Amino acid sequence: MAENDGDEWDGQGVEDDSSAVMRAVSRQIRLWREAAGMTQVELGSAIGYGEEMVSAVERGKRLASAEFLDNADPVLGAGGKISAMKEDVKQARYPKKVRDLAKLEAKAVECGAYGDHNIDGLLQTEEYARALYAMRRPAFSEEEIDRYVAGRVGRQEIFERRPAPMMTFVQEEVTLRRPIGGTMVHRRQLEHLLEIAQLRHVVIQVMPTACEEHAGMGGHFQVLKLQSGEAVGHWESQVGNRLVWDPKQVQVLEMRYGIIRSQALTPRESLALIEKVLAET
């Protein structure tokens, strides 16, 4: 949810499996190209890409886009076999941790999230997310930034789910005022919050900086209630992310989130504050 979407689950040692997909796709494209008797330059010219891109895809350095696969399929006479890899590539484009979190969100009937240092990932515009990843230190490569941004934006499909889950967010006031990405990105992010808040299954609240009592001083976290009736927590830190399954620990997070919501501004007051900050930006 926060800017460490690129990290592994804390203590899990989970290895991202996208590299295997990249190798399989790159190998197939190279084999089909060679079978067609084409050079990388010729294939690139035929499908609208440069030799460098074709080479990067075949070496497993870049994931092929859906357009790349669709264009290459008829040129190489693959009969739909190359195009059929689009879904695998789409999934591999997102880090495994993000895919796992998205699967849980897809099963949720209720999502609650408290954000203390930046806008929650599900509420971020693409430009805002890109600015966050670009300022990451140690620095990400452009390819890593593209991948993490795609993963974050991809998770936002949850807003289009039917039946829609109940979604509540509590944002620290400072997250509204910090101009991540510059003035225009900041303004668009605030406008996006106001747009999302109009959805009937979404509630956005703001925790004012002047609030003396605060149950969320432990940092950002998320609570998901699944269709099965089970609940799971998601906690983040500087060095990793952790899923919380233990019922007692999840109960603590649920209780804490309930108190945070009661301490925050009401939804109406929160939207008024967002509008005020936007007018001042």
Secondary structure, DSSP 4 states (H G I P E B T S, - for coil): --TTTTSPBTTT-PPPTHHHHHHHHHHHHHHHHHHTT--HHHHHHHHT--HHHHHHHHTTSSPPPHHHHHHHHHHTT-TTTTGGGHHHHHHHTS-HHHHHHHHHHHTEEEEEEEESSS--GGG--HHHHHHHHHT-SSPPPHHHHHHHHHHHHHHGGGGG-SSPPEEEEEEEHHHHHS-TT-HHHHHHHHHHHHHHTTSTTEEEEEE-TT-S--TTTT--EEEEEETTS-EEEEEE-SS-EEEE--HHHHHHHHHHHHHHHHHSPPHHHHHHHHHHHHHH-
